């Protein structure tokens, strides 16, 4: 396995990005009847708190910032990963630059 200069900690950045993306994906998605029951949410409580029926209920401007954050976190992961490989001598300078650009371009797609 390659890398290791950062003790593979860059994967935590990736996991954070994925977690935030999950919040984005579940924003204003209704909880299932089972999820409502597991969280002790009743129809009566939903009358008082309509947003309680959703996984998350963040307004669009917050979700936009989350999306920006996910993109930045994914870029941070790519940078940390590619630098890790270069510092671990798994990549040379040319392959570092090529792979860095390739992976950053995938994020934009």
N, C-alpha and C positions, 0 to 999 in steps of 0.2 A: 504494500500500500504506500502510496506516495504522500509527500507532505509530512507534517508533524511539527514544523517549527513553532506553530502556535498551539501545539497540543490539541489540534483538531477543534479548537474552540469556535472557529468560524461557522461551524454547523449550527451553533446556537443562534446565530444571526439569521440563518436560513429558517430555522424553526419558528423564530419570532415573526418573520415575514409571513410564513404559512398560517400562523395563528391569527394574525391581523386579517389576512385574506379570508379566513373562515368567518370572522365577524362580519366582514363586508358581505360575504355570500349569504349569511343568515339574517342580515338586517331586514326587518319587516317580513320575515318568514314566520308564519303561524306555528306555534307549538302544536304537536299532535295531542290527541286526547290523552294518550299515555304519558307524554311529557308533562301535560298540565297536572295530571293526577300525581305523578312522581314529585312534582314541585308544590303540591298542595294548593294549586290554583283552582278556584271554583268559579262557576259562572257569575256568582254574586261578586266575587272579588274583581273580576274582569269589568263589571259595571263601574266599579270605583276606580279601576286602573286599567283602561283599555290596552295600554302598551304592555301590560303584563302577559298578554296572550302571545307575544312575539319573543323569539330568541333574543333579538336586540331591536331597539327602536331609536336609532340615532338619526338626527336630521341630515338631509343631503349635504350640507356644508361640512359636517363632521366626517361623513363617509368620504367626501372628496379629499380631505386631509389624510384620512386613513389610506386611501389609494396612493397619494403622494408618498406617504411613509413606507408603504409596501415596496414601491419602486426604489426608493432610497435604500431600504434595507437589503433588497435583492442586489443592488449595485455594491453595497458595502460587503456583502457576502462574496461576490465575484472578486472584488479587489483583494479581500483577505485571503481567499482561496488561491488566487493566482500568485500573490506575493509569497504565500506559504510555500508553494511549489518552487518558486524561484530561489528563495532563501534555503530551501532544503536540497537544492541542486537537482531537482527533478525536471526543471525547465531551464533552458538557457535564456539569455536576454531577448533574443529574437522570438523564440517560441512564447515567452512570457507576453511580449507585446502583441503578438498575433492572437494568442488565445484570449487575452484580456479583451481585445477589441471584438473578437467573435462572440464572446459570452455577453458582453455589454450590449451588442447589437441585438441579441436574442431577447433581451429584456424589453427593448423598445418595440419589438414586433407584437 
